[in-house]
Amino acid sequence: MVQAIIFGIAIFIGWIVMDVTKEKRLRKEKAAESLIAGIVGGMGWFLLDLLFT
């Protein structure tokens, strides 16, 4: 569970960094997209952990 949370946070931060370097500023919709990507990635990681553990 902790690994899934850390993975989701890492995806969120990575997505934010990519958006900021690409567009040179942070917009609310890009932050929301990053948050959604982080949540989906964390949930996917959690499901994989449940499946293989």
Contact map, one row per residue, 1 for C-alpha under 8 A:
11111000000000000000000000000000000000000000010000000
11111100000000000000000000000000000000000000000000000
11111110000000000000000000000000000000000000010000000
11111111000000000000000000000000000000000110110000000
11111111100000000000000000000000000000000100000000000
01111111110000000000000000000000000000000100000000000
00111111111000000000000000000000000001001100100000000
00011111111100000000000000000000000011111110000000000
00001111111110000000000000000000000001000100000000000
00000111111111000000000000000000000001000000000000000
00000011111111100000000000000000010011001000000000000
00000001111111110000000000000000011011000000000000000
00000000111111111000000000000000010000000000000000000
00000000011111111100000000000000000000000000000000000
00000000001111111110000000000000010010000000000000000
00000000000111111111000001000110010000000000000000000
00000000000011111111100000000000000000000000000000000
00000000000001111111110000000000000000000000000000000
00000000000000111111111111000100000000000000000000000
00000000000000011111111111000000000000000000000000000
00000000000000001111111110000000000000000000000000000
00000000000000000111111100000000000000000000000000000
00000000000000000011111111000000000000000000000000000
00000000000000000011111111000000000000000000000000000
00000000000000000011101111100000000000000000000000000
00000000000000010011001111110110000000000000000000000
00000000000000000000000011111110000000000000000000000
00000000000000000000000001111111000000000000000000000
00000000000000000000000000111111100000000000000000000
00000000000000010010000001111111110000000000000000000
00000000000000010000000001111111111000000000000000000
00000000000000000000000000011111111100000000000000000
00000000000000000000000000001111111110000000000000000
00000000001110110000000000000111111111000000000000000
00000000000100000000000000000011111111100000000000000
00000000000000000000000000000001111111110000000000000
00000001001100100000000000000000111111111000000000000
00000011111100000000000000000000011111111100000000000
00000001000000000000000000000000001111111110000000000
00000001000000000000000000000000000111111111000000000
00000011001000000000000000000000000011111111100000000
00011111100000000000000000000000000001111111110000000
00010001000000000000000000000000000000111111111000000
00000000000000000000000000000000000000011111111100000
00010010000000000000000000000000000000001111111110000
10110000000000000000000000000000000000000111111111000
00000000000000000000000000000000000000000011111111100
00000000000000000000000000000000000000000001111111110
00000000000000000000000000000000000000000000111111111
00000000000000000000000000000000000000000000011111111
00000000000000000000000000000000000000000000001111111
00000000000000000000000000000000000000000000000111111
00000000000000000000000000000000000000000000000011111
